[in-house]
Amino acid sequence: MSRRDPYVPAAGFHAFSRWYDPIVRLTTRESAFKRRLLQQAGIENGHRVLDLGCGTATLTLLIKQMHPQAEVIGLDADPTILRLAQAKAARAGLALALDCSLASALPYPADSFDRVLSSLFFHHLAPEAKRQAVREIFRVLRPRGELHVADWGRPQNVFMRLPFFLVQLLDGFTPTADNLAGRLPEFFRDAGCADVRETSRFATLFGTLALYRATKPA
């Protein structure tokens, strides 16, 4: 990856990277939604799993802890956040495979993964970057492989809409507009995914967090 390639650091700014974990833990019901995401993913022994936009690898570590017989890879474009992820993995006593690359050009051959998971990543991407990332996900998924995403969704009510303004101020109004309108499933369908649906919603301090799933047809 060229260091000139653009990427979005955790919470939008490098200065927030060290505070990203406690902020997410305290404001998004992280433990609940990530365990629900893993439950719906149905990971099995021997599965090859990609955590896309892994950040500090909280989800990557949880996958490996709950499914030690799966091959788990975390990917992020921010080398600074990946150093924090490696340190966290070392403290947990786990060896993690962590790759540095953009989601628009995944460094894996076609049909490489049984599952791709992503948590609070897509709302950082502009619309065309979302399309490129989903096309790459579709390419690296094996036939009948599944995509499982947790990210901001259409607000359930005005009380969930108002706090989402803070997310938009931090991460930008253009990249978050698709999430606000509930359009992530459209991106998945346009890339060729089937059985696309929203599976759960969580009310958080920053707004409505939604879980999605999609499948690559056989």
C-alpha positions as CSV (number, residue, x, y, z in Angstrom):
1,M,0.0,0.0,0.0
2,S,1.3,3.4,-0.9
3,R,1.6,5.7,2.1
4,R,0.0,8.4,-0.1
5,D,-3.2,6.4,-0.3
6,P,-6.0,7.9,1.7
7,Y,-7.5,6.2,4.7
8,V,-9.6,7.3,7.7
9,P,-8.1,6.9,11.2
10,A,-10.1,5.7,14.1
11,A,-12.8,8.3,15.1
12,G,-11.7,10.4,12.2
13,F,-8.5,11.8,13.8
14,H,-5.2,10.3,14.8
15,A,-5.4,12.0,18.1
16,F,-8.5,9.9,19.0
17,S,-6.8,6.5,18.3
18,R,-5.7,5.9,21.8
19,W,-9.2,6.8,23.1
20,Y,-11.1,4.8,20.5
21,D,-11.6,1.7,22.5
22,P,-13.1,3.3,25.7
23,I,-15.3,5.6,23.6
24,V,-16.8,2.8,21.6
25,R,-17.1,0.5,24.7
26,L,-19.0,3.2,26.6
27,T,-21.3,4.6,23.9
28,T,-22.2,1.8,21.5
29,R,-23.2,-1.2,23.6
30,E,-20.1,-2.8,22.0
31,S,-20.1,-6.1,23.9
32,A,-23.8,-6.8,23.1
33,F,-23.7,-5.9,19.4
34,K,-20.4,-7.6,18.6
35,R,-21.5,-10.9,20.3
36,R,-24.8,-10.7,18.4
37,L,-22.8,-10.2,15.2
38,L,-20.6,-13.3,15.9
39,Q,-23.7,-15.3,16.7
40,Q,-25.3,-14.6,13.4
41,A,-22.1,-15.2,11.5
42,G,-22.1,-18.9,12.4
43,I,-18.3,-19.3,12.2
44,E,-17.2,-22.9,12.1
45,N,-13.9,-24.7,12.7
46,G,-11.7,-24.4,9.7
47,H,-13.4,-21.2,8.4
48,R,-11.2,-18.5,7.1
49,V,-12.5,-15.1,8.4
50,L,-11.6,-11.5,7.5
51,D,-12.3,-8.7,9.9
52,L,-12.4,-5.7,7.5
53,G,-11.5,-2.3,9.0
54,C,-10.4,-4.1,12.1
55,G,-9.1,-1.0,13.9
56,T,-7.7,-1.9,17.3
57,A,-8.8,-5.5,16.7
58,T,-11.4,-5.8,19.4
59,L,-13.7,-7.9,17.1
60,T,-10.7,-9.8,15.6
61,L,-9.6,-10.9,19.0
62,L,-13.2,-11.8,20.0
63,I,-13.5,-14.0,16.9
64,K,-10.3,-15.8,17.7
65,Q,-11.1,-16.3,21.3
66,M,-14.6,-17.7,20.5
67,H,-13.4,-19.7,17.5
68,P,-9.8,-20.8,18.0
69,Q,-10.0,-23.3,15.2
70,A,-10.8,-20.7,12.6
71,E,-8.2,-18.8,10.7
72,V,-8.8,-15.1,11.5
73,I,-7.2,-12.1,9.7
74,G,-7.7,-8.4,10.6
75,L,-7.2,-5.8,8.0
76,D,-6.9,-2.0,8.3
77,A,-5.3,0.8,6.3
78,D,-4.0,2.7,9.3
79,P,-0.6,1.4,10.4
80,T,-0.8,3.4,13.7
81,I,-4.0,1.6,14.8
82,L,-2.6,-1.7,13.7
83,R,0.3,-1.2,16.1
84,L,-2.2,-0.7,18.9
85,A,-4.0,-3.9,17.7
86,Q,-0.8,-5.9,17.9
87,A,0.0,-4.6,21.4
88,K,-3.6,-5.6,22.5
89,A,-3.2,-9.0,21.0
90,A,0.1,-9.5,22.8
91,R,-1.5,-8.6,26.1
92,A,-4.2,-11.1,25.4
93,G,-1.6,-13.8,24.6
94,L,-2.9,-14.3,21.1
95,A,-1.0,-14.2,17.8
96,L,-3.1,-12.3,15.3
97,A,-2.6,-12.0,11.5
98,L,-3.0,-8.2,10.8
99,D,-2.6,-6.8,7.3
100,C,-2.3,-3.2,6.2
101,S,-4.3,-2.4,3.1
102,L,-7.2,-0.4,1.7
103,A,-10.6,-2.1,1.5
104,S,-10.8,-1.0,-2.2
105,A,-7.8,-3.3,-3.1
106,L,-7.8,-6.3,-0.8
107,P,-4.5,-8.2,-0.9
108,Y,-6.2,-11.7,-1.3
109,P,-7.1,-13.9,-4.2
110,A,-10.7,-14.5,-5.2
111,D,-12.7,-17.0,-3.2
112,S,-10.4,-16.7,-0.1
113,F,-12.8,-16.3,2.8
114,D,-15.8,-18.1,4.3
115,R,-16.9,-15.0,6.3
116,V,-16.1,-11.3,6.1
117,L,-17.1,-9.3,9.2
118,S,-17.0,-5.5,9.6
119,S,-17.8,-3.3,12.6
120,L,-18.3,0.5,12.4
121,F,-16.3,0.8,9.2
122,F,-18.6,1.5,6.3
123,H,-19.8,4.9,7.6
124,H,-16.3,6.2,7.1
125,L,-16.4,5.6,3.3
126,A,-17.7,7.9,0.6
127,P,-20.3,6.3,-1.7
128,E,-17.9,5.2,-4.4
129,A,-15.4,3.8,-1.8
130,K,-18.3,1.8,-0.3
131,R,-19.1,0.3,-3.7
132,Q,-15.4,-0.6,-4.3
133,A,-15.1,-2.1,-0.9
134,V,-18.2,-4.3,-1.3
135,R,-17.1,-5.4,-4.8
136,E,-13.8,-6.5,-3.2
137,I,-15.6,-8.3,-0.4
138,F,-17.7,-10.1,-3.0
139,R,-14.6,-11.1,-4.9
140,V,-12.7,-12.6,-1.9
141,L,-15.8,-14.4,-0.5
142,R,-16.1,-18.1,-1.4
143,P,-19.4,-19.2,-3.0
144,R,-22.0,-19.4,-0.2
145,G,-19.6,-17.2,1.9
146,E,-21.3,-14.6,4.1
147,L,-20.8,-10.9,4.9
148,H,-21.8,-9.7,8.3
149,V,-21.8,-6.0,9.1
150,A,-22.5,-3.8,12.2
151,D,-22.7,-0.1,11.4
152,W,-24.9,2.9,11.9
153,G,-28.4,2.5,10.3
154,R,-31.6,4.4,9.7
155,P,-32.6,6.1,13.1
156,Q,-35.5,4.4,14.8
157,N,-37.0,7.7,15.9
158,V,-36.1,11.4,16.5
159,F,-34.3,10.6,19.7
160,M,-31.9,8.3,17.8
161,R,-31.6,10.9,15.0
162,L,-30.4,13.8,17.1
163,P,-27.3,12.2,18.7
164,F,-26.2,11.0,15.2
165,F,-25.3,14.6,14.3
166,L,-22.2,14.2,16.5
167,V,-21.2,11.1,14.4
168,Q,-21.7,13.1,11.2
169,L,-19.7,16.1,12.6
170,L,-16.8,13.7,13.4
171,D,-16.9,11.4,10.3
172,G,-18.5,13.7,7.7
173,F,-22.0,14.2,6.3
174,T,-21.3,12.7,2.9
175,P,-20.0,9.3,4.0
176,T,-22.6,8.9,6.8
177,A,-25.6,9.9,4.5
178,D,-25.9,6.3,3.2
179,N,-26.1,4.9,6.7
180,L,-28.6,7.5,7.8
181,A,-30.8,6.6,4.8
182,G,-30.5,2.9,5.5
183,R,-28.9,2.3,2.1
184,L,-26.1,-0.2,3.1
185,P,-28.2,-3.2,1.9
186,E,-28.4,-1.6,-1.6
187,F,-24.6,-1.6,-1.9
188,F,-24.5,-5.3,-1.0
189,R,-27.2,-6.2,-3.5
190,D,-25.6,-4.1,-6.2
191,A,-22.3,-6.0,-5.8
192,G,-24.1,-9.3,-6.4
193,C,-24.9,-10.4,-2.9
194,A,-28.1,-12.4,-2.2
195,D,-30.3,-12.9,1.0
196,V,-29.5,-9.3,2.1
197,R,-31.3,-8.2,5.2
198,E,-31.1,-6.2,8.4
199,T,-31.1,-8.6,11.3
200,S,-31.0,-6.4,14.5
201,R,-31.0,-2.9,15.8
202,F,-29.4,-1.4,18.9
203,A,-30.3,2.0,20.4
204,T,-27.0,3.6,21.5
205,L,-25.8,7.0,22.8
206,F,-24.8,8.0,19.2
207,G,-27.9,6.7,17.4
208,T,-29.2,3.5,15.9
209,L,-26.7,0.7,15.2
210,A,-27.9,-1.9,12.8
211,L,-26.6,-5.4,11.9
212,Y,-26.8,-6.8,8.4
213,R,-26.0,-10.0,6.6
214,A,-25.6,-11.0,3.0
215,T,-24.5,-14.1,1.1
216,K,-22.4,-14.7,-2.1
217,P,-24.5,-17.0,-4.3
218,A,-23.2,-20.5,-5.2
